[in-house]
Amino acid sequence: MSFFNKVKEPIFLKENGNTEEQLEMLKDLEPTLNPDGVNILKRDIKFLEYGIAGEKNIKFELKNSHMPMYVLHDIYLEDGELSAQIDYLVFTNKLCFIIECKNLYGNIDINNAGDFIRTTEFKGRKKKEGIYSPITQNQRHLDLMKKIRVESRGNILTKSISKRYFDEFNKPVVVLANPKTVLNARYAEKEVREKVIRADQLVKYMKEANKQSNSSATSDKDTLAWAQSYLDLHIDSLKDYTQKYEPYKLKTVKQDMDKKVSLTSEEKPAVHKALPVKETKIFKELKDFRLNKSREEEIRAYHIFSDKQLTALIDEMPKSREDLQLVDGFGEAKVKKYGDDIVSIIQRY
């Protein structure tokens, strides 16, 4: 059947994640935090940028693999209280690879107990520390995928068959994306060693695993349907990444002004002009509207309107749907869908 397949190169069914959006959210926070908060924020930004760079390294390897495959990047699955954020799902005509990307700094040793130990060096001094096993993390992703897949079957027989053969078709692998990281796994059990590779070994690893698999090769159509079944399960995770920084937030400019002077209502400047745009009430109200709509429609917040368009709304202050259509980024369709709500908010200011 595979003889008639036409797919020859990787096809990304989902290429982008929400980490870039998360990064922008964090960067916007810095002016609002005290020194302790800024230090924590900068550390988190550094780790997030590291992760983004690692995922781009893996994307490069996959795109240049010249293998027929379907790729899903940054998939979020939920089942009850269980959830999994999976870096990559890669579907070949025989196997699904569940890839956990780790762009770790320092060198990694895996001992005979399966523990991950990182060694870093600073000013000639070496430091060793244990880190949470990415194999365990990826296994939890696999377990949730298995649970969802088995429970989706219609009867006891098909559930039993799905459970029995699931591991045969799904292969978890941890990929170390930092090219400078040295991996030492010679003392690790074979089962552990086989689940951790460097990014430059990924394509070779997948080709060899596909070759060794005893499963029958599926058609392009069936492989696509397999990948699509997980894409259909994906949920856009609209998390508020800013909550952890609330204790470190500075008092707003408005609060400081209110303590120093008391102005009459005629003397008080308009809020959206007196404060930095992102601290004004109208900015926050429009942003809350955007977030609630995105959750309601299960889409990304920036699909409603971007931060740049949000700022443009405050600059232009359109008081009618006709005015709104003159704001960059608000075409007829968007105005028809959200115009009344947006104008209603703006008219209050």
The 8 nearest C-alpha neighbors of each residue, nearest first, counted from 0:
[[1, 2, 3, 218, 217, 4, 216, 219],
 [0, 2, 4, 3, 218, 216, 217, 219],
 [3, 1, 0, 4, 5, 218, 216, 217],
 [4, 2, 1, 0, 5, 218, 219, 6],
 [5, 3, 1, 2, 219, 6, 218, 0],
 [4, 6, 7, 3, 219, 2, 1, 67],
 [7, 5, 67, 4, 8, 219, 68, 9],
 [6, 8, 67, 66, 5, 65, 9, 68],
 [7, 9, 67, 65, 66, 6, 10, 68],
 [10, 8, 68, 67, 66, 69, 62, 11],
 [9, 11, 69, 70, 68, 12, 8, 67],
 [12, 10, 70, 13, 14, 69, 71, 9],
 [11, 13, 71, 70, 10, 14, 69, 230],
 [14, 12, 71, 11, 72, 15, 70, 230],
 [13, 15, 72, 11, 12, 71, 16, 70],
 [16, 14, 13, 72, 17, 73, 18, 71],
 [17, 15, 73, 18, 72, 14, 19, 74],
 [16, 18, 20, 19, 21, 15, 73, 236],
 [17, 19, 21, 20, 16, 22, 51, 47],
 [20, 18, 22, 21, 17, 23, 16, 51],
 [19, 21, 23, 17, 18, 22, 24, 16],
 [22, 20, 18, 24, 19, 23, 17, 25],
 [21, 23, 19, 25, 20, 24, 18, 26],
 [24, 22, 26, 20, 25, 21, 27, 19],
 [23, 25, 21, 27, 22, 26, 20, 28],
 [24, 26, 22, 28, 27, 23, 21, 44],
 [27, 25, 23, 28, 24, 29, 22, 44],
 [26, 28, 24, 25, 29, 23, 30, 31],
 [27, 29, 25, 26, 31, 30, 24, 32],
 [28, 30, 31, 32, 27, 26, 37, 40],
 [31, 29, 32, 28, 27, 33, 37, 249],
 [30, 32, 29, 249, 28, 248, 33, 251],
 [33, 31, 248, 36, 249, 247, 29, 30],
 [32, 34, 36, 247, 35, 249, 248, 37],
 [35, 33, 37, 36, 38, 32, 247, 39],
 [36, 34, 38, 37, 33, 39, 247, 32],
 [35, 37, 247, 39, 33, 32, 34, 38],
 [36, 38, 40, 34, 39, 35, 32, 29],
 [39, 37, 41, 35, 36, 40, 34, 42],
 [40, 38, 36, 42, 37, 41, 43, 35],
 [39, 41, 37, 43, 42, 38, 36, 44],
 [42, 40, 44, 38, 43, 39, 37, 45],
 [41, 43, 45, 39, 40, 44, 38, 46],
 [44, 42, 40, 46, 45, 41, 47, 39],
 [45, 43, 41, 47, 42, 46, 48, 40],
 [44, 46, 42, 48, 43, 47, 41, 49],
 [47, 45, 49, 43, 44, 48, 50, 42],
 [46, 48, 50, 44, 49, 45, 43, 51],
 [49, 47, 51, 45, 50, 46, 44, 52],
 [48, 50, 46, 52, 47, 51, 45, 53],
 [49, 51, 47, 53, 48, 52, 102, 46],
 [50, 52, 48, 54, 53, 49, 47, 55],
 [53, 51, 55, 49, 50, 54, 48, 56],
 [54, 52, 102, 176, 50, 56, 55, 51],
 [53, 55, 57, 51, 56, 52, 58, 50],
 [54, 56, 58, 52, 53, 57, 59, 51],
 [57, 55, 53, 59, 54, 58, 176, 52],
 [58, 56, 60, 54, 59, 55, 61, 198],
 [57, 59, 55, 61, 56, 60, 62, 54],
 [60, 58, 56, 62, 57, 61, 55, 63],
 [61, 59, 57, 63, 58, 62, 64, 56],
 [62, 60, 64, 58, 63, 59, 57, 9],
 [63, 61, 59, 60, 64, 58, 9, 65],
 [62, 64, 60, 61, 65, 59, 9, 66],
 [63, 65, 61, 66, 62, 202, 60, 9],
 [66, 64, 8, 63, 9, 67, 7, 62],
 [67, 65, 8, 64, 9, 68, 7, 61],
 [68, 66, 7, 8, 9, 6, 91, 65],
 [69, 67, 91, 9, 90, 66, 10, 70],
 [68, 70, 10, 90, 11, 89, 9, 12],
 [69, 71, 11, 89, 12, 88, 10, 90],
 [72, 70, 13, 88, 87, 12, 11, 89],
 [71, 73, 87, 14, 13, 86, 74, 15],
 [74, 72, 86, 16, 85, 87, 75, 84],
 [73, 75, 85, 233, 84, 72, 76, 86],
 [74, 76, 84, 233, 234, 83, 85, 73],
 [77, 75, 83, 82, 233, 234, 232, 74],
 [78, 76, 82, 81, 79, 83, 75, 80],
 [79, 77, 81, 80, 82, 76, 147, 143],
 [78, 80, 81, 77, 82, 76, 147, 143],
 [79, 81, 78, 82, 77, 83, 76, 143],
 [82, 80, 78, 79, 77, 83, 143, 76],
 [81, 83, 77, 76, 78, 80, 84, 75],
 [82, 84, 76, 140, 75, 85, 77, 81],
 [85, 83, 75, 74, 86, 73, 76, 82],
 [86, 84, 74, 73, 87, 83, 75, 99],
 [85, 87, 73, 99, 72, 98, 100, 84],
 [88, 86, 72, 98, 71, 85, 73, 97],
 [87, 89, 97, 71, 96, 70, 98, 72],
 [90, 88, 70, 96, 95, 69, 87, 71],
 [91, 89, 95, 69, 68, 94, 226, 70],
 [90, 92, 68, 94, 93, 95, 67, 89],
 [91, 93, 217, 216, 222, 94, 90, 218],
 [94, 92, 216, 91, 214, 209, 217, 215],
 [95, 93, 168, 91, 169, 90, 92, 96],
 [94, 96, 90, 169, 89, 170, 168, 91],
 [97, 95, 170, 89, 171, 88, 98, 169],
 [96, 98, 171, 88, 170, 172, 87, 95],
 [99, 97, 87, 172, 173, 96, 86, 171],
 [98, 100, 173, 86, 174, 137, 172, 101],
 [101, 99, 174, 173, 98, 175, 86, 54],
 [102, 100, 175, 103, 176, 174, 99, 53],
 [101, 103, 176, 53, 177, 175, 50, 49],
 [104, 102, 101, 177, 105, 175, 180, 176],
 [103, 105, 180, 102, 106, 177, 119, 179],
 [104, 106, 119, 118, 180, 117, 103, 107],
 [105, 107, 181, 180, 118, 117, 182, 119],
 [106, 108, 117, 182, 116, 183, 181, 118],
 [109, 107, 183, 116, 184, 115, 182, 110],
 [110, 108, 115, 184, 114, 187, 113, 116],
 [109, 111, 187, 186, 113, 112, 114, 108],
 [112, 110, 187, 186, 113, 188, 109, 114],
 [113, 111, 110, 114, 187, 188, 109, 186],
 [112, 114, 110, 111, 109, 187, 115, 191],
 [115, 113, 109, 112, 110, 116, 132, 129],
 [114, 116, 109, 130, 129, 108, 132, 113],
 [117, 115, 129, 108, 128, 107, 130, 109],
 [116, 118, 107, 128, 127, 106, 129, 105],
 [119, 117, 127, 106, 105, 126, 107, 125],
 [120, 118, 105, 126, 125, 117, 127, 106],
 [119, 121, 125, 124, 123, 126, 122, 118],
 [120, 122, 124, 123, 125, 119, 126, 118],
 [123, 121, 124, 120, 125, 119, 126, 118],
 [122, 124, 121, 120, 125, 119, 126, 118],
 [125, 123, 121, 120, 122, 126, 119, 118],
 [126, 124, 120, 119, 121, 123, 118, 127],
 [125, 127, 119, 118, 120, 124, 128, 117],
 [128, 126, 118, 117, 116, 119, 125, 129],
 [129, 127, 117, 116, 130, 118, 126, 115],
 [128, 130, 116, 115, 117, 131, 127, 114],
 [131, 129, 115, 116, 132, 128, 117, 114],
 [132, 130, 133, 129, 115, 135, 136, 114],
 [131, 133, 134, 135, 115, 130, 136, 114],
 [134, 132, 136, 135, 137, 131, 173, 99],
 [135, 133, 137, 132, 136, 138, 173, 194],
 [136, 134, 138, 132, 133, 137, 139, 131],
 [135, 137, 133, 139, 134, 138, 132, 140],
 [136, 138, 140, 134, 139, 135, 133, 99],
 [139, 137, 141, 135, 140, 136, 134, 142],
 [140, 138, 142, 137, 136, 141, 143, 135],
 [139, 141, 137, 138, 143, 83, 142, 144],
 [140, 142, 138, 144, 139, 143, 145, 137],
 [143, 141, 139, 145, 144, 140, 138, 146],
 [142, 144, 146, 140, 145, 141, 147, 139],
 [145, 143, 141, 147, 142, 146, 148, 140],
 [146, 144, 142, 148, 143, 147, 149, 141],
 [147, 145, 143, 149, 144, 148, 150, 142],
 [146, 148, 144, 150, 145, 149, 143, 151],
 [147, 149, 145, 151, 146, 150, 144, 152],
 [148, 150, 158, 146, 151, 147, 152, 161],
 [151, 149, 147, 152, 148, 146, 158, 153],
 [150, 152, 148, 149, 147, 153, 158, 146],
 [153, 151, 158, 150, 149, 157, 154, 148],
 [152, 154, 151, 157, 158, 155, 150, 156],
 [155, 153, 156, 157, 152, 158, 159, 151],
 [154, 156, 158, 157, 159, 153, 152, 160],
 [157, 155, 159, 158, 154, 160, 153, 161],
 [158, 156, 160, 159, 154, 155, 152, 161],
 [157, 159, 155, 149, 161, 152, 156, 160],
 [158, 160, 156, 162, 157, 161, 155, 163],
 [159, 161, 157, 163, 162, 158, 164, 156],
 [162, 160, 158, 159, 163, 164, 149, 165],
 [163, 161, 159, 165, 160, 164, 149, 158],
 [164, 162, 160, 161, 165, 159, 166, 167],
 [163, 165, 167, 161, 166, 162, 160, 168],
 [164, 166, 167, 162, 168, 161, 163, 169],
 [167, 165, 169, 168, 164, 170, 163, 162],
 [166, 168, 164, 165, 169, 170, 214, 94],
 [167, 169, 94, 166, 165, 95, 170, 93],
 [170, 168, 95, 166, 94, 167, 96, 165],
 [169, 171, 96, 97, 95, 172, 168, 94],
 [172, 170, 97, 96, 98, 137, 169, 194],
 [171, 173, 194, 98, 195, 97, 174, 99],
 [172, 174, 195, 99, 98, 194, 100, 196],
 [173, 175, 100, 196, 197, 198, 176, 195],
 [176, 174, 197, 101, 102, 198, 177, 196],
 [175, 177, 102, 53, 198, 101, 174, 178],
 [176, 178, 102, 179, 180, 175, 103, 53],
 [179, 177, 180, 176, 198, 197, 175, 199],
 [180, 178, 177, 181, 104, 105, 106, 176],
 [181, 179, 106, 177, 178, 105, 182, 104],
 [180, 182, 106, 107, 179, 183, 105, 178],
 [183, 181, 107, 108, 106, 184, 180, 197],
 [182, 184, 108, 185, 107, 109, 181, 186],
 [185, 183, 109, 187, 186, 108, 192, 182],
 [184, 186, 187, 183, 109, 192, 110, 188],
 [187, 185, 111, 110, 184, 188, 109, 183],
 [188, 186, 111, 110, 184, 185, 109, 113],
 [187, 189, 191, 190, 111, 192, 186, 113],
 [188, 190, 192, 191, 193, 187, 194, 185],
 [191, 189, 193, 188, 192, 194, 187, 195],
 [190, 192, 188, 189, 194, 193, 187, 113],
 [193, 191, 189, 194, 190, 195, 187, 184],
 [192, 194, 191, 190, 195, 189, 196, 172],
 [193, 195, 172, 191, 192, 173, 196, 171],
 [196, 194, 173, 192, 193, 172, 174, 191],
 [197, 195, 174, 175, 200, 173, 198, 194],
 [196, 198, 175, 174, 200, 199, 176, 201],
 [197, 199, 176, 201, 200, 174, 175, 57],
 [198, 200, 197, 201, 60, 202, 178, 176],
 [201, 199, 198, 197, 203, 202, 204, 196],
 [202, 200, 204, 198, 203, 199, 205, 197],
 [203, 201, 205, 204, 200, 64, 206, 60],
 [202, 204, 206, 200, 201, 205, 207, 199],
 [203, 205, 201, 207, 202, 206, 200, 208],
 [206, 204, 208, 202, 207, 203, 209, 201],
 [205, 207, 209, 203, 208, 204, 210, 202],
 [206, 208, 210, 204, 209, 205, 203, 211],
 [209, 207, 205, 211, 210, 206, 212, 204],
 [210, 208, 206, 212, 207, 211, 205, 93],
 [209, 211, 207, 208, 212, 206, 213, 205],
 [212, 210, 208, 209, 207, 213, 206, 214],
 [213, 211, 209, 214, 210, 208, 93, 94],
 [214, 212, 211, 215, 210, 93, 209, 167],
 [215, 213, 212, 93, 216, 168, 167, 94],
 [214, 216, 217, 213, 93, 92, 212, 1],
 [215, 217, 92, 93, 1, 214, 218, 0],
 [218, 216, 92, 221, 222, 215, 1, 93],
 [217, 219, 221, 220, 1, 0, 222, 4],
 [220, 218, 222, 221, 4, 223, 217, 6],
 [219, 221, 223, 218, 222, 224, 217, 4],
 [222, 220, 224, 218, 223, 219, 217, 225],
 [223, 221, 225, 219, 224, 220, 92, 218],
 [222, 224, 226, 220, 225, 221, 227, 219],
 [225, 223, 227, 221, 222, 226, 228, 220],
 [224, 226, 222, 228, 223, 227, 221, 229],
 [227, 225, 223, 228, 224, 229, 90, 222],
 [226, 228, 230, 224, 229, 225, 223, 231],
 [227, 229, 231, 225, 226, 230, 224, 232],
 [230, 228, 232, 231, 227, 226, 233, 225],
 [229, 231, 227, 233, 232, 228, 226, 71],
 [230, 232, 229, 228, 233, 227, 234, 226],
 [233, 231, 229, 230, 76, 234, 228, 75],
 [234, 232, 230, 75, 76, 231, 74, 229],
 [235, 233, 75, 236, 76, 232, 74, 77],
 [236, 234, 237, 298, 297, 233, 299, 75],
 [235, 237, 238, 234, 75, 17, 299, 297],
 [238, 236, 235, 239, 294, 299, 300, 290],
 [239, 237, 236, 240, 241, 21, 235, 242],
 [238, 240, 241, 242, 237, 21, 243, 24],
 [239, 241, 238, 242, 21, 243, 25, 24],
 [242, 240, 239, 243, 244, 25, 245, 24],
 [241, 243, 244, 245, 240, 239, 246, 238],
 [242, 244, 241, 245, 240, 246, 247, 239],
 [245, 243, 242, 247, 246, 241, 36, 248],
 [244, 246, 247, 248, 242, 243, 241, 32],
 [247, 245, 244, 248, 243, 36, 242, 249],
 [248, 246, 36, 245, 244, 32, 33, 249],
 [249, 247, 32, 245, 31, 246, 33, 250],
 [250, 248, 32, 31, 33, 251, 247, 30],
 [249, 251, 254, 248, 252, 255, 31, 253],
 [252, 250, 253, 254, 249, 255, 278, 31],
 [251, 253, 255, 254, 256, 250, 274, 278],
 [252, 254, 256, 251, 255, 257, 274, 273],
 [255, 253, 257, 251, 256, 252, 258, 250],
 [256, 254, 252, 258, 253, 257, 259, 251],
 [255, 257, 253, 259, 258, 254, 260, 252],
 [258, 256, 254, 255, 260, 259, 261, 253],
 [257, 259, 255, 256, 260, 254, 261, 253],
 [260, 258, 256, 257, 255, 261, 254, 262],
 [261, 259, 257, 258, 256, 262, 255, 263],
 [260, 262, 257, 263, 259, 258, 256, 267],
 [261, 263, 266, 267, 260, 264, 265, 257],
 [264, 262, 266, 265, 267, 261, 260, 268],
 [263, 265, 267, 266, 262, 268, 261, 269],
 [266, 264, 263, 267, 262, 268, 269, 261],
 [265, 267, 263, 264, 262, 268, 269, 261],
 [268, 266, 264, 265, 262, 263, 269, 270],
 [267, 269, 273, 270, 266, 272, 265, 271],
 [268, 270, 272, 271, 273, 267, 348, 274],
 [271, 269, 273, 272, 279, 274, 268, 280],
 [270, 272, 279, 269, 273, 274, 276, 281],
 [273, 271, 269, 270, 274, 268, 276, 275],
 [274, 272, 270, 271, 268, 269, 275, 253],
 [275, 273, 272, 271, 276, 279, 278, 270],
 [274, 276, 278, 277, 279, 273, 272, 271],
 [275, 277, 278, 279, 274, 271, 282, 310],
 [276, 278, 275, 279, 282, 283, 274, 310],
 [279, 277, 276, 275, 274, 280, 282, 283],
 [280, 278, 271, 282, 281, 276, 277, 270],
 [281, 279, 283, 282, 284, 278, 270, 271],
 [280, 282, 284, 283, 279, 285, 271, 345],
 [283, 281, 285, 279, 280, 284, 277, 286],
 [282, 284, 286, 280, 281, 285, 287, 279],
 [285, 283, 281, 287, 286, 282, 280, 288],
 [286, 284, 288, 282, 287, 283, 281, 289],
 [285, 287, 283, 289, 284, 288, 282, 290],
 [288, 286, 284, 290, 289, 285, 283, 291],
 [287, 289, 285, 291, 286, 290, 292, 284],
 [290, 288, 286, 292, 287, 291, 300, 293],
 [289, 291, 287, 293, 292, 288, 300, 286],
 [292, 290, 294, 288, 293, 289, 287, 295],
 [293, 291, 295, 289, 294, 290, 296, 288],
 [294, 292, 298, 300, 290, 296, 295, 291],
 [295, 293, 297, 291, 292, 296, 290, 298],
 [294, 296, 292, 293, 297, 291, 298, 290],
 [295, 297, 293, 294, 298, 292, 291, 299],
 [298, 296, 294, 293, 295, 235, 299, 234],
 [297, 299, 293, 296, 300, 235, 294, 302],
 [298, 300, 302, 301, 293, 235, 297, 237],
 [301, 299, 293, 302, 303, 290, 289, 298],
 [300, 302, 305, 304, 303, 299, 306, 289],
 [301, 303, 300, 304, 299, 298, 305, 293],
 [304, 302, 301, 300, 289, 293, 305, 292],
 [305, 303, 301, 302, 308, 309, 306, 300],
 [304, 306, 301, 308, 307, 309, 302, 303],
 [307, 305, 309, 308, 310, 304, 301, 286],
 [306, 308, 310, 305, 309, 311, 304, 312],
 [307, 309, 311, 305, 310, 306, 304, 312],
 [310, 308, 306, 312, 311, 307, 305, 304],
 [311, 309, 313, 307, 312, 308, 306, 314],
 [310, 312, 308, 314, 309, 313, 315, 307],
 [313, 311, 309, 315, 310, 316, 314, 308],
 [314, 312, 316, 310, 311, 315, 309, 282],
 [313, 315, 311, 312, 316, 310, 309, 317],
 [314, 316, 312, 313, 317, 311, 326, 323],
 [317, 315, 313, 312, 314, 318, 345, 311],
 [318, 316, 322, 323, 315, 319, 342, 312],
 [317, 319, 342, 346, 316, 322, 345, 320],
 [320, 318, 322, 321, 317, 342, 323, 339],
 [321, 319, 323, 322, 338, 324, 334, 342],
 [320, 322, 319, 324, 323, 325, 317, 318],
 [323, 321, 317, 319, 325, 320, 324, 318],
 [322, 324, 320, 317, 325, 326, 321, 319],
 [325, 323, 329, 321, 326, 322, 330, 320],
 [324, 326, 323, 322, 327, 321, 329, 330],
 [327, 325, 323, 324, 329, 328, 311, 312],
 [326, 328, 329, 325, 308, 311, 324, 330],
 [327, 329, 330, 326, 308, 304, 324, 333],
 [330, 328, 324, 327, 333, 326, 334, 323],
 [329, 331, 333, 332, 324, 334, 328, 327],
 [330, 332, 334, 333, 335, 324, 329, 336],
 [333, 331, 335, 334, 330, 336, 329, 337],
 [334, 332, 336, 335, 330, 331, 329, 337],
 [333, 335, 338, 331, 337, 336, 332, 329],
 [336, 334, 332, 333, 338, 337, 331, 339],
 [335, 337, 333, 334, 338, 332, 339, 331],
 [338, 336, 334, 340, 339, 333, 335, 341],
 [337, 339, 334, 341, 340, 335, 320, 342],
 [340, 338, 342, 341, 337, 343, 320, 334],
 [339, 341, 343, 338, 342, 337, 344, 288],
 [342, 340, 338, 344, 343, 339, 337, 345],
 [341, 343, 345, 339, 344, 340, 318, 319],
 [344, 342, 340, 346, 341, 345, 339, 347],
 [345, 343, 341, 342, 346, 347, 340, 285],
 [346, 344, 342, 347, 348, 343, 341, 316],
 [345, 347, 343, 348, 344, 318, 342, 317],
 [346, 348, 345, 344, 343, 281, 342, 318],
 [347, 346, 345, 281, 344, 269, 271, 270]]
